[in-house]
Amino acid sequence: MSTIGTSIQVSNQDTGLAFSLPFVSRTTSSPGFSVGEITVTTADDPVTTEYLTPRNVMIRLLSGDDVKVGFSDSVYPMRLSGVDDSALLRLDVEGLREISTFTCGDDTDGSLNQKHILLGLPDGDILGVWFDLGLKATASITYGTPVGAVKATVTLTNDTTNVSNNDEVVLGDKTYTFKTTLTPSEGEVLIGGDADASLLNLIRAINHTGTPDTHYKCAAAHTQVSAAASVTAHSVLITSLLGGTDANDYETTTSSTGTVLEFSAATMTGGVNGDTVVVNGTVLTCTTFTPGALQFNTIGSLETLVEAVTGINSSENGTVVTLTAATPGVAGNFLTLTLGGLNVGTMARTVFAGGADSGATAPAPAADRLLSVNFAANATGTTIATAIAAAIEADNQFTATSSLSVVTAISQHTGTRSVVTIGDTGWASPTASGTGAASPVVHLRSLGTSQVVVAVAPN
């Protein structure tokens, strides 16, 4: 079988191929020429036309005897008669190329990142088309048994003697004054029929419950404590709204004519700081009571707070909270995660790491060559199909188009190729139409000995 070698000058014209003799150089005004001069004898000489998609074949008799031309080794329906006689053949090769189609699914929060599609190349090689969105940084919190914050408390006791007009109770920066008759002054508490009734009105004033202007004169509840009847008779339990040691310094005093009111301590006591989780500057505190804002008491409530931090997504499995940067890239590696508190050892954490920009880390599919495709996370199948088709189209081995979410990839080469496979994307299996076939072989036979030139062009 003959092979084509360079021997003459060729230019690509709109009407076909043109030869210029006696030059022995080649001009490639358009890519994709294969041209050569060969010697043909009386034996059948097959000449392969495999070169991308060979649509035009030109044969010219340079010297010697007549040459018969055919597409088998037994039938030669064409003949070159005389020097410089030529034939231009237009090959019907559209059905000889592999055409693969596949439907693109939607991405879900970067679920297609690092996944790939495999396309067959000539000689059995594989092209891996992989989706390059970059990588998201991750971190983790092992929950353990964190210490919860405890609220400070203090008890106010009445000796069963009712309070007198102008007796006072001071809680931090807030003063409550007992009055036999209320005036418009802020912080007044109506004296009840007995000591317990007066204490009930004080509880109402601190919590801003009951009937304002009837039981007390307060515009709002106390901002730092709440009050409730104590299990101890004739007493009120004052509790800080937030847990922690800060409330232990909260001062409490009374002023009464008969010393009928007395606090259990000069300041609130018993406050304990809870372990903290600081997620990119947002402080989340473990507590022993019903969580308030930015407080948690279970791994579930911690995960909910983490998820609410801007730029971070999270999940938990009952033991570990997994934190993931909302967007891919190395910037996610600079998100911060710290732990603090009295008993830090009950929780453990890993710092944010693993974030990578698009193009930084390639996967390792079973492919001889990789072609990256980039699109935004959560892109639709139609958007992804457009991006894939553009990337494949730019590769010199294929042409590609997309329609909605369907990509059609056509091999630039004739011949059998490996059918496209989905790789590890999780999309539905692709379909293939036209599995490809070998390019036609031009058969030459001289009536004696001849020199001919054969040129193959893809357009």
Long-range contacts (C-beta under 8 A, 24 or more apart in sequence): 1-45, 1-46, 1-47, 1-48, 2-36, 2-38, 2-45, 2-46, 2-47, 2-444, 2-454, 3-36, 3-48, 4-34, 4-35, 4-36, 4-38, 4-47, 4-48, 4-454, 4-456, 5-36, 5-37, 5-38, 6-35, 6-36, 7-35, 7-36, 7-37, 7-453, 8-35, 8-37, 8-453, 10-35, 10-455, 12-457, 12-459, 16-56, 16-58, 16-88, 17-56, 17-58, 17-88, 17-455, 17-457, 19-58, 19-60, 19-86, 19-453, 19-455, 21-62, 30-457, 30-459, 32-457, 32-458, 32-459, 33-455, 33-456, 33-457, 34-455, 34-456, 34-457, 35-453, 35-454, 35-455, 35-456, 36-453, 36-454, 37-62, 37-451, 37-452, 37-453, 38-444, 38-451, 38-452, 38-453, 38-454, 39-449, 39-450, 39-451, 40-64, 40-67, 40-444, 40-445, 40-446, 40-449, 40-450, 40-451, 40-452, 41-446, 41-448, 41-449, 42-445, 42-446, 42-447, 42-448, 43-445, 44-73, 44-443, 44-444, 44-445, 45-443, 45-444, 45-445, 46-73, 46-441, 46-442, 46-443, 46-444, 47-441, 47-442, 47-443, 47-444, 47-454, 48-439, 48-441, 49-91, 49-439, 49-440, 49-441, 49-442, 49-456, 50-413, 50-414, 50-415, 50-438, 50-439, 51-439, 51-456, 51-458, 52-412, 52-413, 52-458, 53-93, 53-96, 53-97, 53-412, 53-413, 53-414, 53-458, 54-91, 54-93, 54-414, 54-439, 54-440, 54-456, 54-457, 54-458, 55-90, 55-91, 55-93, 55-457, 55-458, 55-459, 56-88, 56-89, 56-90, 56-91, 56-456, 56-457, 56-458, 56-459, 57-88, 57-89, 57-91, 57-442, 57-454, 57-455, 57-456, 58-86, 58-87, 58-88, 58-89, 58-454, 58-455, 58-457, 59-86, 59-87, 59-89, 59-442, 59-444, 59-452, 59-453, 59-454, 59-455, 60-84, 60-85, 60-86, 60-87, 60-452, 60-453, 61-85, 61-86, 61-450, 61-451, 61-452, 62-450, 62-451, 62-452, 62-453, 63-450, 63-451, 64-446, 64-448, 64-449, 64-450, 64-451, 65-446, 65-447, 65-448, 65-449, 65-450, 66-446, 66-447, 66-450, 67-444, 67-445, 67-446, 67-447, 67-450, 67-452, 68-444, 68-445, 68-446, 68-447, 69-442, 69-443, 69-444, 70-442, 70-443, 70-445, 71-440, 71-441, 71-442, 71-443, 72-443, 73-443, 76-443, 76-445, 80-452, 89-442, 91-439, 91-440, 93-414, 93-439, 93-440, 95-434, 95-437, 96-414, 96-415, 96-436, 96-437, 96-438, 96-439, 97-410, 97-411, 97-412, 97-413, 97-414, 97-434, 97-436, 98-410, 98-411, 98-416, 98-417, 98-419, 98-432, 98-434, 98-435, 98-436, 99-408, 99-409, 99-410, 99-411, 99-432, 99-433, 99-434, 100-408, 100-409, 100-410, 100-419, 100-420, 100-430, 100-431, 100-432, 100-433, 101-406, 101-407, 101-408, 101-409, 101-430, 101-431, 101-432, 101-433, 102-406, 102-407, 102-409, 102-420, 102-422, 102-427, 102-430, 102-431, 103-381, 103-385, 103-405, 103-406, 103-407, 103-427, 103-428, 103-430, 104-381, 104-382, 104-384, 104-385, 104-388, 104-405, 104-406, 104-407, 104-427, 105-381, 105-384, 105-405, 105-425, 105-426, 105-427, 105-428, 106-378, 106-379, 106-380, 106-381, 106-384, 107-131, 107-133, 107-375, 107-377, 107-378, 107-379, 107-380, 107-384, 108-378, 109-313, 109-377, 109-378, 110-136, 110-328, 110-377, 110-378, 111-426, 112-384, 112-425, 113-328, 113-377, 114-361, 114-363, 115-363, 115-423, 115-424, 115-425, 115-426, 116-363, 116-365, 116-367, 116-423, 116-424, 116-425, 117-388, 117-420, 117-421, 117-422, 117-423, 117-425, 117-430, 118-365, 118-366, 118-367, 118-418, 118-420, 118-421, 118-422, 118-423, 119-392, 119-398, 119-409, 119-417, 119-418, 119-420, 120-411, 120-417, 120-418, 120-419, 120-420, 121-368, 121-369, 121-397, 121-417, 122-397, 122-413, 122-415, 122-417, 124-418, 125-368, 125-369, 126-366, 126-367, 126-368, 126-369, 126-418, 127-367, 127-368, 127-369, 127-370, 127-371, 127-395, 127-397, 128-363, 128-365, 128-366, 128-367, 128-369, 128-370, 128-371, 128-423, 129-371, 129-373, 129-388, 129-391, 129-392, 130-362, 130-363, 130-365, 130-370, 130-371, 130-372, 130-373, 130-423, 131-372, 131-373, 131-374, 131-375, 131-384, 131-425, 132-358, 132-359, 132-362, 132-372, 132-373, 132-374, 133-328, 133-358, 133-374, 133-375, 133-376, 133-377, 134-328, 134-329, 134-355, 134-356, 134-357, 134-358, 134-359, 134-360, 135-328, 135-329, 135-354, 135-355, 135-356, 135-360, 135-361, 136-324, 136-325, 136-326, 136-327, 136-328, 136-329, 136-332, 136-354, 136-355, 137-324, 137-325, 137-330, 137-332, 137-333, 137-335, 137-352, 137-353, 137-354, 137-355, 138-322, 138-323, 138-324, 138-325, 138-352, 138-353, 138-354, 139-322, 139-323, 139-335, 139-337, 139-349, 139-350, 139-351, 139-352, 139-353, 140-320, 140-321, 140-322, 140-323, 140-349, 140-350, 141-277, 141-302, 141-306, 141-320, 141-321, 141-323, 141-337, 141-339, 141-347, 141-348, 141-349, 142-319, 142-320, 142-347, 142-348, 142-349, 143-299, 143-302, 143-316, 143-319, 143-320, 143-321, 143-347, 144-345, 144-346, 144-347, 144-348, 145-346, 146-274, 146-275, 146-286, 146-341, 146-343, 146-346, 146-347, 147-272, 147-273, 147-274, 147-275, 147-286, 147-341, 147-342, 147-343, 147-346, 148-243, 148-274, 148-275, 148-286, 148-287, 148-288, 148-289, 148-297, 149-242, 149-243, 149-244, 149-271, 149-272, 149-273, 149-274, 149-285, 149-286, 149-287, 149-288, 149-289, 149-295, 150-243, 150-270, 150-271, 150-272, 150-274, 150-288, 151-239, 151-240, 151-241, 151-242, 151-243, 151-247, 151-270, 151-271, 151-289, 152-239, 152-240, 152-244, 152-245, 152-247, 152-248, 152-250, 152-268, 152-269, 152-270, 152-271, 153-237, 153-238, 153-239, 153-240, 153-268, 153-269, 153-270, 154-238, 154-250, 154-252, 154-263, 154-264, 154-265, 154-267, 154-268, 154-269, 155-230, 155-232, 155-235, 155-236, 155-237, 155-238, 155-263, 155-264, 156-199, 156-202, 156-235, 156-236, 156-238, 156-252, 156-254, 156-261, 156-262, 156-263, 156-264, 157-230, 157-232, 157-234, 157-235, 157-236, 157-261, 157-262, 157-263, 157-264, 158-195, 158-196, 158-198, 158-199, 158-234, 158-235, 158-260, 158-261, 159-195, 159-234, 159-259, 159-260, 159-262, 160-195, 160-234, 161-195, 161-258, 161-260, 162-191, 162-192, 162-193, 162-194, 162-195, 162-198, 162-260, 163-191, 163-195, 163-198, 163-256, 163-260, 163-261, 164-191, 164-256, 164-257, 164-258, 164-260, 165-191, 166-257, 167-254, 167-255, 167-256, 167-257, 167-260, 167-261, 168-254, 168-255, 168-256, 169-202, 169-253, 169-254, 169-261, 170-251, 170-252, 170-253, 170-254, 170-255, 171-206, 171-222, 171-224, 171-225, 171-238, 171-250, 171-252, 172-224, 172-225, 172-250, 172-251, 172-252, 174-222, 176-202, 176-205, 176-206, 176-216, 178-202, 182-213, 182-216, 182-217, 183-217, 184-217, 185-217, 186-217, 186-218, 186-219, 187-217, 187-218, 188-216, 188-217, 189-215, 189-216, 189-217, 190-214, 190-215, 190-216, 195-234, 195-260, 196-234, 199-229, 199-234, 199-235, 199-236, 200-229, 202-227, 202-236, 203-227, 203-228, 203-229, 203-236, 206-238, 224-250, 225-250, 225-268, 238-268, 240-268, 240-271, 241-292, 242-292, 243-271, 243-272, 243-273, 243-274, 243-285, 243-287, 243-288, 243-289, 243-295, 244-271, 244-272, 244-273, 244-274, 244-285, 245-271, 245-272, 245-273, 246-271, 247-271, 272-342, 273-341, 273-342, 274-341, 275-339, 275-340, 275-341, 275-342, 275-343, 275-344, 275-346, 275-347, 276-339, 276-340, 276-341, 277-302, 277-306, 277-337, 277-338, 277-339, 277-347, 277-349, 278-336, 278-337, 278-338, 278-339, 278-340, 279-305, 279-306, 279-309, 279-312, 279-323, 279-336, 279-337, 280-309, 280-310, 280-311, 280-312, 280-335, 280-336, 280-337, 281-336, 282-309, 286-341, 311-335, 323-352, 325-352, 325-355, 327-377, 328-355, 328-356, 328-357, 328-358, 328-377, 329-355, 329-356, 329-357, 329-358, 330-355, 330-356, 330-357, 330-360, 331-355, 365-423, 365-424, 371-395, 380-405, 381-405, 411-436, 412-458, 414-438, 414-439, 415-439
